[in-house]
Structures are given as structure tokens and as C-alpha cells.
Amino acid sequence: MDEYKIKRIEEGLTKIEFPEFDKISSDAPVFYNPHMELNRDLSILAIQVFQKQEKRDINICDLFGGSGIRGIRYKNEIDGVDNVFINDISEVANYYEQHNIELNNLENVEVHSHDASMFLRIKRGEFDVIDIDPFGTPSPFLDSAGYCARRKSLLCVTATDTSALCGTYKEPCIRKYNAKPYKSEYCHETGIRILAGFVALTLSKYGKYIDVKMSHSTEHYMRLYIYVNKGPKKTDQSLKNIGYISHCKNCLHRQTSLGLASPIEEICPVCGEKLIHAGPLWLGDIQDSDFIQKMIDETEHKKINTEKSALKLLNSCLNEAKAPATFYDVHKICKSLRISAPKLDLIFDEIKRQGFIAIKTHYNPLGIKSDATVEDIKNILLELCKEF
Ligand SMILES: C[S@@+](CC[C@H](N)C(=O)[O-])C[C@H]1O[C@@H](n2cnc3c(N)ncnc32)[C@H](O)[C@@H]1O
């Protein structure tokens, strides 16, 4: 490995070395993405909360190790971690994973060199936490994760194929997630719900069901923290959260319908246009306020370089836990009404004054999550416009 110039970085309490590269890409000898520090910081908070809730020492699998930064940070910075297993199919990555374990003087961290699905199957039932952070889609690995996950375990899933999940390209989403996306103004939320729905359906084959503890869409990726448990009855019950979001391109009305194969309304009840459907997807909760509050509290005890952004995101997700699915984009609605947008604060105040929920969303600074209908929101915007 002498041919490489080595770069050293520090995240949290951990130092990592890897071959220097010009561009962040899968072609780098060992992959390291500094933009994922927030993702790793939040993972430390989420896994710590999980460990404390379970009140036992945990074993963690970092399935796609790269430089080893994730697994090494988990062992170094989370209390109550027994063994960490870092896996990567690349031998160069394995070399630096081992090097970085030694650099941080850690014990009980093992390096493995298998295809991800193979590794999960070899170690079936041994992990309390499985972290899936691949290049692109996690889809091909979810079957093995579903087969191998323990009851009462935590599954952490990253997807960077956001163009598929958001519906920029429809076919890849159908291919990878067996779901139809739709590129609406709230497509990042739809994408997270498609991914959660696909995880739920995949795990259900193994009698396992999910409880989404926290989820976010940030920059080029989506990330979900999912509690996994086992039992056929509860799995059947949980699949009742699978359904569709139907959207009207004409008047921006949207509605949800539960059921994988239940009949769905075809015509917009507001304007009579044809509705467009996205799904199957998860219509259950995608934020758990108790879990997220504990993640926020945990920031007091951790050294997190991204603390400011982490807290901003966590507080937003905490508020979103109370909100219904989808959100309105003020500018999009104002454009459809051919009016200029009133100040955001005034809109929020007026929606609340009329007795509706109005909650900001991390997906979009101009987004409003509300139980008001699109017609209510339009009337509020028109009224506010008249006043100014
Ligand atoms: C996105 S990187 C992982 C980044 C790392 N988790 C982090 O936080 O820095 C994906 C890694 O997966 C490895 N990989 C690709 N295909 C794999 C497979 N089928 N099984 C195991 N590892 C694989 C690559 O060598 C690469 O190091």
C-alpha cells in the first residue's frame, strides 16, 4: 500500500487514514466522503439511544466499511458496544480498516472481506445493529438483512439513488423498489416512504415488522433508522401501513389511501382531474418523537462536529412527528394562483389562527405540513395577498 499518499482526518473522537484522492467517487482506492459526517454523527446518536433503550451490550455490523470510519467510530464513541464487525468486499479497504482500528487502539473490532449479503447470512442473528451504507441503492441487500436481522434490533439504511426514489427516473424506482414514484414538490418524503415501504415488505417475508424511529433526506442521500421486531400477527398488522399517495397536478390536492391492493380513487375530488398515484409506500410514522428527543438529549454527551446542523435537523424531525403525510410548497401554490408569496411567518400564523396544524419540514424551507386542504391554504394565501 506504499504507492498511496495518505490523508488523515478526524471525526468525533476518532482519527482515520486513507489514500488521498482528487474527487469523491467510487473509483477512489478507499471511499471516504466528508459530506457524510452528519450521517455518521446522527448514527452515533441513534445507536446510543437504541443501546440505552435495550439496556444491553450490543454487537454492530458495519456492512460496507470503506475506510472503516463508521464501525470504528461506533466502537470508539458509543457506550455499551461489545463487538463491531466491519465488512467490505475491497481488500484495499480491508487493509485501511485494520490500520485504522490499530490507529485508534481498539479491541473487539473485526475486519471481514465478503460480499455484503453473504456476510449477513454467515453471521445470521449475531448483530443487534446492521448498518447498510452502500454505493447507490440498498435494495439488493435488504433480503439478507431481513433474513438475518435479530428480533429487537436496529437497521440503519442509507440510499443515495435519490433520483430513482424521487421519481426523476421512474423505471429505476420500479425496478429497485417495486414502487411507482412521482416527482411532486414533496418527492423527497415520498422517496423515504417508498424506501420504508420496501423495507417493510421485504422484512415481512421473514415474519419481521418495522417501526421507523427517525428518517431524513439530506443533500444527496436518504437515511432511515428502523427498529425491527418479529411475529407474524404484528407483521400482518404493520403491513396495513402500506398504501399510496395520490396527487392532482392541476389543483395540487393530495390524498392517501391505505392498503396494498385496495381500490384507489382515480379522479380528484376537488377539480375532477385524473389523480397520479405513487406507491406502494409506507404511510405509517416515519419519525418517533420520543426516540428523536432522546437523540437530541444525547448530543450533550457526545463530541459531534456537526452539532449545529444535527440539532437543527433533529428538532425539525421532532416537530414533523406530529404532522400528516406530505406538505405544501408555498411558492408552487402561489405560482398556481399567479400571486406573489406572502411572508412565510404570516402564512404559518394564519393557518394556525384558523385552527389547523402548520409545521415546518426539513425537506424544504418553503414547505408547510398541515391538516388543512389545498383549498384552505389557497384561500389563506389569497386573503393574505389582499391585505398587503
Ligand atoms: C459508500 S462506501 C461505504 C462508506 C462508509 N460506510 C463510510 O461511512 O465512509 C461503499 C463501500 O462498499 C464496498 N462494497 C461495494 N460493493 C460491495 C458488496 N457487494 N459487498 C461488500 N462491500 C461492497 C465498497 O468497496 C465501498 O468501500
The ligand as a MOL file (V3000), in Angstrom:
LIG
                    3D

  0  0  0     0  0            999 V3000
M  V30 BEGIN CTAB
M  V30 COUNTS 27 29 0 0 0
M  V30 BEGIN ATOM
M  V30 1 C -20.3660 4.1190 0.2190 0
M  V30 2 S -18.9400 3.1770 0.5750 0 CHG=1
M  V30 3 C -19.0310 2.9710 2.3120 0
M  V30 4 C -18.7620 4.2120 3.0790 0
M  V30 5 C -18.6440 4.0230 4.5610 0
M  V30 6 N -19.7890 3.3270 5.1150 0
M  V30 7 C -18.4810 5.3960 5.2320 0
M  V30 8 O -19.3260 5.8180 6.0660 0
M  V30 9 O -17.4940 6.0750 4.9220 0 CHG=-1
M  V30 10 C -19.3800 1.6080 -0.0430 0
M  V30 11 C -18.3350 0.5250 0.2320 0
M  V30 12 O -18.9450 -0.7150 -0.1290 0
M  V30 13 C -17.9830 -1.5820 -0.6890 0
M  V30 14 N -18.7580 -2.5540 -1.4890 0
M  V30 15 C -19.2630 -2.4060 -2.7300 0
M  V30 16 N -19.9870 -3.4910 -3.0840 0
M  V30 17 C -19.9450 -4.3430 -2.0220 0
M  V30 18 C -20.5090 -5.6200 -1.7660 0
M  V30 19 N -21.3010 -6.2330 -2.6560 0
M  V30 20 N -20.2640 -6.1970 -0.5720 0
M  V30 21 C -19.4810 -5.5860 0.3530 0
M  V30 22 N -18.9040 -4.3830 0.1530 0
M  V30 23 C -19.1370 -3.7680 -1.0070 0
M  V30 24 C -17.0540 -0.6580 -1.4620 0
M  V30 25 O -15.7680 -1.2530 -1.5640 0
M  V30 26 C -17.0630 0.6160 -0.5960 0
M  V30 27 O -15.9500 0.6540 0.2640 0
M  V30 END ATOM
M  V30 BEGIN BOND
M  V30 1 1 1 2
M  V30 2 1 2 3
M  V30 3 1 2 10
M  V30 4 1 3 4
M  V30 5 1 4 5
M  V30 6 1 5 6
M  V30 7 1 5 7
M  V30 8 2 7 8
M  V30 9 1 7 9
M  V30 10 1 10 11
M  V30 11 1 11 12
M  V30 12 1 11 26
M  V30 13 1 12 13
M  V30 14 1 13 14
M  V30 15 1 13 24
M  V30 16 1 14 15
M  V30 17 1 14 23
M  V30 18 2 15 16
M  V30 19 1 16 17
M  V30 20 1 17 18
M  V30 21 2 17 23
M  V30 22 1 18 19
M  V30 23 2 18 20
M  V30 24 1 20 21
M  V30 25 2 21 22
M  V30 26 1 22 23
M  V30 27 1 24 25
M  V30 28 1 24 26
M  V30 29 1 26 27
M  V30 END BOND
M  V30 END CTAB
M  END
